[in-house]
Amino acid sequence: MKVAFLTTIDNPYDPHDQFDQWLAYDTVNGYNTCGYLANIANTSPDASQADNQFAVEAAIDEIVALNLPGNLKKVVKEI
């Protein structure tokens, strides 16, 4: 199964395999990538996991297409 993640181009850590380090780097640099994604993704506790995963990836695609801060990218991992 493939899963998409939002990260910054300068973050040296893998958001899936090294999440704690990735989050620490993201936080120290003031990016708040998780919060940004949470504000854009149209997820719901009532939706299925597949529907929420689709909504998150759609939000990542939208964020990366706009890329307002200029430093965001999508990473897709096979898990």
C-alpha positions as a Markdown table, in Angstrom:
| # | Residue | x | y | z |
|---|---|---|---|---|
| 1 | Met | 0.0 | 0.0 | 0.0 |
| 2 | Lys | 1.3 | 3.5 | -0.8 |
| 3 | Val | 0.9 | 6.3 | 1.6 |
| 4 | Ala | 1.6 | 10.0 | 1.0 |
| 5 | Phe | 3.3 | 12.4 | 3.4 |
| 6 | Leu | 3.8 | 16.2 | 3.3 |
| 7 | Thr | 7.3 | 17.4 | 4.2 |
| 8 | Thr | 9.7 | 20.3 | 3.5 |
| 9 | Ile | 12.6 | 20.1 | 1.1 |
| 10 | Asp | 15.1 | 20.7 | 3.8 |
| 11 | Asn | 14.0 | 18.2 | 6.3 |
| 12 | Pro | 16.5 | 15.3 | 6.3 |
| 13 | Tyr | 14.3 | 12.9 | 8.1 |
| 14 | Asp | 11.8 | 10.4 | 6.7 |
| 15 | Pro | 8.3 | 11.4 | 7.9 |
| 16 | His | 7.3 | 7.7 | 8.1 |
| 17 | Asp | 10.3 | 5.8 | 9.4 |
| 18 | Gln | 11.8 | 8.7 | 11.5 |
| 19 | Phe | 8.7 | 10.5 | 12.6 |
| 20 | Asp | 10.0 | 11.7 | 15.9 |
| 21 | Gln | 13.1 | 13.3 | 14.4 |
| 22 | Trp | 11.1 | 14.5 | 11.4 |
| 23 | Leu | 8.6 | 16.2 | 13.7 |
| 24 | Ala | 11.3 | 17.7 | 16.0 |
| 25 | Tyr | 13.1 | 19.2 | 12.9 |
| 26 | Asp | 9.7 | 20.5 | 11.5 |
| 27 | Thr | 8.8 | 22.1 | 14.9 |
| 28 | Val | 12.2 | 23.7 | 15.6 |
| 29 | Asn | 12.1 | 25.3 | 12.2 |
| 30 | Gly | 8.5 | 26.6 | 12.8 |
| 31 | Tyr | 6.9 | 24.8 | 9.8 |
| 32 | Asn | 4.0 | 23.2 | 11.6 |
| 33 | Thr | 3.5 | 20.9 | 8.6 |
| 34 | Cys | 1.1 | 18.6 | 10.5 |
| 35 | Gly | -1.1 | 21.5 | 11.6 |
| 36 | Tyr | -1.1 | 22.9 | 8.1 |
| 37 | Leu | -2.1 | 19.6 | 6.6 |
| 38 | Ala | -4.8 | 19.1 | 9.3 |
| 39 | Asn | -6.3 | 22.5 | 8.4 |
| 40 | Ile | -6.6 | 21.6 | 4.7 |
| 41 | Ala | -7.5 | 17.9 | 4.8 |
| 42 | Asn | -11.2 | 17.2 | 4.8 |
| 43 | Thr | -11.2 | 14.2 | 7.2 |
| 44 | Ser | -13.8 | 13.0 | 9.5 |
| 45 | Pro | -14.0 | 10.5 | 12.4 |
| 46 | Asp | -17.2 | 9.2 | 10.7 |
| 47 | Ala | -15.4 | 8.4 | 7.4 |
| 48 | Ser | -13.6 | 5.2 | 6.6 |
| 49 | Gln | -9.8 | 5.0 | 6.9 |
| 50 | Ala | -9.6 | 4.7 | 3.1 |
| 51 | Asp | -11.7 | 7.9 | 2.7 |
| 52 | Asn | -9.6 | 9.8 | 5.2 |
| 53 | Gln | -6.4 | 8.6 | 3.6 |
| 54 | Phe | -7.8 | 9.8 | 0.2 |
| 55 | Ala | -8.7 | 13.2 | 1.7 |
| 56 | Val | -5.2 | 13.6 | 3.2 |
| 57 | Glu | -3.5 | 12.8 | -0.1 |
| 58 | Ala | -5.8 | 15.2 | -1.9 |
| 59 | Ala | -4.9 | 17.9 | 0.6 |
| 60 | Ile | -1.2 | 17.1 | 0.1 |
| 61 | Asp | -1.6 | 17.4 | -3.6 |
| 62 | Glu | -3.4 | 20.8 | -3.3 |
| 63 | Ile | -0.8 | 22.1 | -0.8 |
| 64 | Val | 2.1 | 21.1 | -3.0 |
| 65 | Ala | 0.4 | 22.5 | -6.2 |
| 66 | Leu | 0.1 | 25.9 | -4.5 |
| 67 | Asn | 3.3 | 25.6 | -2.4 |
| 68 | Leu | 2.8 | 29.0 | -0.9 |
| 69 | Pro | 6.0 | 28.9 | 1.3 |
| 70 | Gly | 8.0 | 27.4 | -1.6 |
| 71 | Asn | 9.5 | 24.6 | 0.4 |
| 72 | Leu | 6.9 | 21.8 | 0.5 |
| 73 | Lys | 7.0 | 18.4 | -1.2 |
| 74 | Lys | 5.0 | 15.2 | -1.3 |
| 75 | Val | 6.7 | 11.9 | -0.4 |
| 76 | Val | 5.1 | 8.6 | -1.3 |
| 77 | Lys | 6.1 | 5.5 | 0.6 |
| 78 | Glu | 5.3 | 1.9 | 0.1 |
| 79 | Ile | 4.3 | 0.4 | 3.5 |
